[in-house]
Amino acid sequence: MYFSKRDKSITYINHYSGLLEVEGEGLLLREDTEVWPTEAKNWQKEYGTLSVTEGITGLGEGYLDFFSNIGCLILSRTVESVAASPELDQKLCKNKVLIRGEYNTFAERFAQEKGLKFLHCDIPLAEDDIEIAHEHDIITLRFHENGSADIHYNCFTPGSSAGSYGGGEYARELPRDFYVGCSLEQFANNFPERLREQLTANEMLRRFLDAANSRKKEKP
């Protein structure tokens, strides 16, 4: 984890998968790329995906230029602006940067304006505690560039010794038209009853189903 030297409330959570998440509030400035505890000037180059989480409202001038190696930019629904120069626009197009976010948000408009591909962001669905197996599952609806979707399960279980953890991951493929005519309540029917409250309260999932079905109806 890194912290902005300008504003310690702005934090970077680094993942081994090449994902870098930035958390905070308000506008991100170029100065926020100066972080501690690392002193490396090119610390950002090991990350291919930058995820700007909810609470952040915009990316100021020069901020995105710093992340020259990203191939995917995920913008939360609170982001309303990204300062971009002609040089940055050219770089984004040259690198074929994928823009991800929710439908009908700035993220989608930004992709359209810059001539970049847009893909709906993955949707955290629920967390499932299976007491009989001492298992904790994190369940996510994932979207892929080829147009497919799946339900991903990241499972955590106690290991064979104290302090160790087991588990694994698996995914259940979905039909490409799984959302057609599907309400939030109908979607929840595909999961155990113990998850129903979490699923029916999931506003991101509700927004996706409403928007996806609306677009389906608008197509000739």
Secondary structure, DSSP 8 states (H G I E B T S, - for coil): -EEESS-TT-EEEE-TTSEEEEE-SEEE-GGGG-EES---TTGGGG-SEEEE-TTEEEE-TTTGGG-TT-SEEEE-TT--EE---HHHHHHHHHTT-EEEE-TTSHHHHHHHHHT--EEE--EEEEEEEEGGGTEEEEEEEEE-TTS-EEEEEEEEEE-SSTT-EEEEEEEEEE-TTTTTT--HHHHHTTS-GGGHHHHHT-HHHHHHHHHHHHHHHH--
